[in-house]
Amino acid sequence: MSEALHLGGLAFEVRRSARRRTIALTVDRGGELVLHAPNHAPADDLERWTRGKLVWVHRKLALKEQSAPKGKAPEFVSGEGFSYLGRSYRLAVVDRQEIPLKFDGWRFVLRRDARADGTEFFQRWYIEAGSPDVARRTALFTTRVAATPARTEVRDLGFRWGSCGKNGVLYFNWRLLQLPLRLVDYVVCHELVHLREPHHGKAFAALLDRVQPDWQVRKDELAKKALAIHWCGAGMG
């Protein structure tokens, strides 16, 4: 399992090397924050050095998110489609309803006075409805990967689909729940493999090949389908 530093609301993966003499920081394509450090650099030194870079990091992440192509912005009008696990459901906007947003198994129903905060209500719904489904999908692959997370959590991850956090916790983006199940499974397997192989090297790819032989096809499909759903952009990785 990878070493991580959590600071300023951000998670930094720590990669140590016997050849490295200085500390460096990179922001990977998918927004992953990687701290490169000498083997014996004390954790306090890493934290102190990284704290001095937080303004730069937040600026880089903000620029990255701004430059990423954006997906569809929902209008929250009757007849609009919203997807859950790849299946599209229509939205009905009504004048009266006890709760701002509900799903009746056939459609989403949004109270008219809640349209201005529609994104917030949909995000909350996806997190609540999707958390058990993500946990179940993760459990299906734990034996195949030979790794079991401490728990899974659905939350807002910005432009990242998933993340392997400290203490074996796997995090998944609520936006992922709009996509077909085969793509959810790809992200689940990707993060599970990170429990055994923290870096995107040959060992990581080899294990993912054994667990999910068509993962590259799913990865490419994920990038394409993201642009066709709400709240997603091509920069997500």
Buried (B, 14 or more C-beta within 10 A) or exposed (E): BBBBBEBEEEBBBBBBEEEBEEBEBEBEEBBBBBBBBBEEBEEEEBBEBBEEBEEEBEEBBEEBBEEBEEBBEBEBEEEBBBBBBBEEBEBBBEEEBEEBBBBEEEBBBBBBEBBEBBEEBBBBBBBEBBBEBBBEBBEEBBEEBEBEBEEBBBEEBBBBBBBBBBEBBBBBBBBBBBBBEBBBBBBBBBBBBBBBBBEBEEEBBEBBEEBBEEBEEBBEBBEEBBBEBBBBBBBBB
